[in-house]
């Protein structure tokens, strides 16, 4: 008799937290890019643009990592 696979809820919660962080970065990054592009006269605006681009990259990375963790929690079979 085969056992049914169950979702590991702890790992699923970890993946959902990463997806939430990714969602926040997806809004913060482009907003900072827009703000820094409106007035690029000061050196702080250039630094803010670089930080905003890094936040956008972080959003993409955490989204892929979160999806990977969620799929692992659903489909990966761990024999303890």
C-alpha positions in Angstrom: 0.0 0.0 0.0 1.5 3.3 -1.0 1.3 6.3 1.2 0.1 9.6 -0.1 2.6 12.5 -0.1 1.8 15.3 2.2 2.9 18.9 1.9 5.6 19.9 4.4 3.9 22.9 6.0 7.0 24.4 7.6 8.9 24.5 4.3 5.8 25.8 2.5 5.6 28.7 5.0 9.2 29.5 4.4 8.6 29.7 0.7 5.5 31.9 1.2 7.6 34.2 3.3 10.2 34.5 0.6 7.4 35.2 -1.9 6.1 38.0 0.3 9.5 39.5 0.5 9.8 39.3 -3.2 6.4 41.0 -3.6 7.6 43.9 -1.4 10.8 44.2 -3.4 8.8 44.2 -6.7 7.1 47.4 -5.6 9.9 49.1 -3.8 12.5 48.7 -6.5 10.7 50.2 -9.4 9.3 53.0 -7.2 12.9 53.9 -6.2 14.0 53.8 -9.9 11.2 56.2 -10.8 12.0 58.6 -8.0 15.7 58.6 -8.8 15.1 59.1 -12.5 13.0 62.2 -12.0 16.0 64.2 -10.8 19.5 62.8 -11.4 21.2 66.1 -10.4 22.5 65.0 -7.0 25.1 62.2 -6.4 22.6 60.6 -3.9 20.2 60.0 -6.8 22.8 57.9 -8.6 23.4 55.9 -5.4 19.6 55.5 -5.0 19.4 54.3 -8.6 22.0 51.6 -8.0 20.3 50.5 -4.8 17.0 50.3 -6.6 18.4 48.2 -9.4 19.9 45.8 -6.8 16.5 45.6 -5.1 14.9 44.7 -8.4 17.5 41.9 -8.9 16.8 40.7 -5.3 13.1 40.6 -6.1 13.7 38.3 -9.1 16.1 36.1 -7.1 13.8 35.7 -4.1 10.8 35.0 -6.4 12.7 32.1 -8.1 13.9 30.8 -4.7 10.5 31.0 -3.2 8.8 29.1 -6.0 11.6 26.5 -5.8 11.0 26.1 -2.0 7.2 25.9 -2.4 7.5 23.2 -5.1 10.0 21.3 -3.0 7.5 21.3 -0.1 4.8 19.9 -2.3 6.5 17.4 -4.5 9.8 16.4 -2.8 9.5 13.1 -0.9 11.7 13.0 2.2 12.1 9.7 3.9 13.0 10.2 7.5 
